C-alpha cells in the first residue's frame, strides 16, 4: 500500500514561483529522478506562510532514500530561502468509494 507524503516548508511562495522560472530545468530533472525512483504523484500547495508538497510514494523508505540522495533538492531549497528543514508527515493511502 502506498503512502501520502506531506512536506511543510517555511518559505515565501513567491520565491518558489520565481525558482520555477529561473531553475525550471532543475525542477524537471528532479521530477524525472523522482518518477524513476518510484514516485507516483507530486503536487504543490501554497499558503500564506509557506509551501506544502503532497506526494504519493510506494513506501516511506523509498521516499526517504530519494529525498536524502537527490542533491538538487537541497540546492533548490537553499536558493528559495526555505527556513530550516522541511517537516514531513506520512499517511497510509487508502481508496474510498468517493475517490476521484
Secondary structure, 3 states (H helix, E strand, C coil): CCEEEEEEEECCHHHHHHHHHHCHHHHHHHHHHHHHHCCCEEEEEECCCCEEEEEEECCHHHHHHHHHHCHHHHHHHHHHCCEEEEEEEEEECCCCCCCC
